[in-house]
Amino acid sequence: MTGGAAAGVHERLAGYQDRFDGLFAEYFDSVAEQGLPRSSFVPEALELVRDMSLRGGKRLRVALLHEAARLVTPDAVAGLDEAALSIELLQTHGLIHDDIVDDSPVRRGEPSVYYAYRGRFPGRPQTALGLAVLAGDLAAFLSVQVLLTAPVPRALRQAMAAVQATAGADTVVGQILDLERDFGPVPGREALDTVSEYKTARYSVLAPLRLGLLAAGEDPAAHEKELARYATLIGVSGQMRDDYLDLFADAATLGKPAGSDLREGRRSYAVCAVLAATTGREREAVESALAGPGCPPETVERVRRIARHHGVDARLRAETHRVAEEASAVAAGWRGRWRHEAVEFFEQLPLWGALRVR
């Protein structure tokens, strides 16, 4: 992928992000103005959901939604704003619950919702947990509500809400699979790919594609197989990239200390690749790091040296790029059917993501 193509993808993403962040803030203002019950807890929960939602991120799901509609038409499409809000509210739900599951104190440089409540109720841990769960639930139900009030025909509203409900259920299944992955025998590639598909690809890629096409008047069911294939490949490549960076990137690149997967006992793509490449004392060192929560930086560095000695970093980089190229090839098959400019975006997107793995 050329530098110009990468810059083009980045510019498109930035444009969607800038516009959407303003839309998201306006949405939360409107929810607050609808009239909440007399309470201190309810406005606080909504404010925590708002704060988590507005903390940033590339808004890749929003871009995918709009570009999916642009596959069909260059014109403005009704319902896309509501679909974008729905997608990102579901993402907020996932972030809040993910931080509960992982007991994460920080999200994007600030306290997670769970830990914000723990600070608010230091002597009431069950109350803090319950309120954090409910805040995540609030985001999930708002994500469906916003679709059901979209200014589009009733049948389209229902079809879009069905897409989101399916995406939400798939994501919960993915979270369960993610926890299961770290028990029993070391998972193979198929199991790791299944986790990536359910936990990430189905709601972050496939659902936006379906929603954008639906809003633009195209039936996504007619293209389900290739849309699902593209989404899964994007999800796998993206997760490989994140897992690679977690083990091999420096703290400045990550914005946090490296090796969080090791410290939290996660059998990521990178960790499983190291386990598969080692035997004897080296493998014991990796297994010990996984088994001991909170392993120190020197242990992470030792595992990193072992991995590099066996060429795990190079192989994982190569596989990340190979999967991204396969996703790009799937999108290239859409030429002639859909609009060239939007097809080009979907071709370039997976390669842009893989560029971070160097």
WOGIKA-V271485 format. One line per field, one symbol per residue. ss: DSSP state (H for helix, E for strand, L for the rest). phi: phi as a letter, one per 20 degrees, with the letter a starting at -180 (. if undefined). burial: + if it has 9 or more other ideal C-beta (glycine too) atoms within 8 Angstrom, else -. Layout:
ss: ???
phi: ???
burial: ???
//
This chain:
ss: LLHHHHHHHHHHHHHHHHHHHHHHHHHHHHHHHLLLLLLLHHHHHHHHHHHHHLLLLLLHHHHHHHHHHHLLLLLLLLLHHHHHHHHHHHHHHHHHHHHHHHLLLEELLEELHHHHHHHHLLLLHHHHHHHHHHHHHHHHHHHHHHHHLLLLLHHHHHHHHHHHHHHHHHHHHHHHHHHHLLLLLLLLHHHHHHHHHHHHHHHHHHHHHHHHHHHLLLLHHHHHHHHHHHHHHHHHHHHHHHHHHHHHLLHHHHLLLLLHHHHLLLLLHHHHHHHHHLLHHHHHHHHHHHHLLLLLHHHHHHHHHHHHHLLHHHHHHHHHHHHHHHHHHHHHLLELLELHHHHHHHHHHHHHHHLLLL
phi: .fffffffffffffffffffgfffffffffffffneffadffffffffffgffefpnflfffffgfffffgebeefcfnfffffgfgfffffgfffffffgelefcclncgfggffffffcfecfffffffffffffgfffffegfffdfecggffgfffffffffffffffgfffffffgecmfffeffffffgffffcffeecffffffffgfendefffcgfffffffffffffffggffffgedeeffffmaffnffffdmeefgfffffffedblfffgfffffffegmgfgffgffffffffgemffffffffgfffffffffffffefnecfgffgfgffegfffffffec
burial: ----++-+++-++--++--++-+++-++--++---------+++++-++++++++---+++++++++++++++---+-++-+++++++++++++++++++---+-++---++++++++--+-----+++-++++++++++-+++-+++-+-+---++++++-++++++-++-+++-+++-+-----+---++++++++++++++++++++++++++-+-+-----++++++++++++++++-+++++++----+---++++++-+++++++++++-++---++-++++++----+---++-+++-+++-+-++-+++-+++-++++++-+++-+----+--++-+++++++++++-+-
//
